[in-house]
Amino acid sequence: MPAVIDKALDFIGGMDTSASAPQSMDESTAKGMFKYLKEIGVPASADDVTARGTQEGWDAGFTQKVAGWAEKIESGSHIVIKNPEYFSAYMREQLRALV
């Protein structure tokens, strides 16, 4: 797995992964992150998310939801990011540095 995807999944791992559904802020952050990864040419796959979720013991519902967003964005499907500002410039810089 590319280091940039690993770092993105580290950011997601810092969220409340024990809940079955991500909080609104976490949802916007994850979607923004996946969109950015696709823009820089290193899209995260549902398999990447599922493998990390299983490895780290994330709630199955949380993992499935986040993996679904990754899959939609990777395939080019339209997805709504309600609060794009939650995916911060700091995260962008951290990810960009690994490409």
Long-range contacts (C-beta under 8 A, 24 or more apart in sequence): 1-48, 2-42, 2-98, 3-98, 4-37, 4-40, 4-42, 4-95, 4-98, 4-99, 5-37, 5-42, 5-44, 5-48, 7-94, 7-95, 7-98, 8-33, 8-34, 8-37, 8-44, 8-95, 9-44, 9-48, 9-49, 9-52, 11-91, 11-94, 12-49, 12-52, 12-66, 13-52, 13-56, 13-58, 17-53, 17-56, 17-57, 17-58, 17-59, 17-62, 17-63, 18-58, 18-59, 18-62, 19-59, 19-61, 19-62, 20-59, 20-60, 20-61, 20-62, 21-61, 21-62, 21-65, 22-62, 22-65, 22-66, 24-82, 24-83, 25-83, 25-86, 26-86, 27-69, 27-82, 28-81, 28-82, 28-83, 28-84, 28-85, 28-86, 28-87, 29-86, 29-87, 29-91, 30-66, 30-69, 31-69, 31-73, 31-79, 31-81, 31-87, 32-81, 32-84, 32-86, 32-87, 33-87, 33-91, 33-95, 34-69, 34-70, 34-73, 34-74, 35-73, 35-79, 35-81, 36-87, 36-92, 36-95, 37-95, 38-73, 38-74, 40-95, 40-96, 40-99, 41-99, 42-99, 43-70, 43-73, 43-74, 44-70, 44-73, 44-74, 45-70, 45-71, 45-74, 46-70, 46-71, 46-74
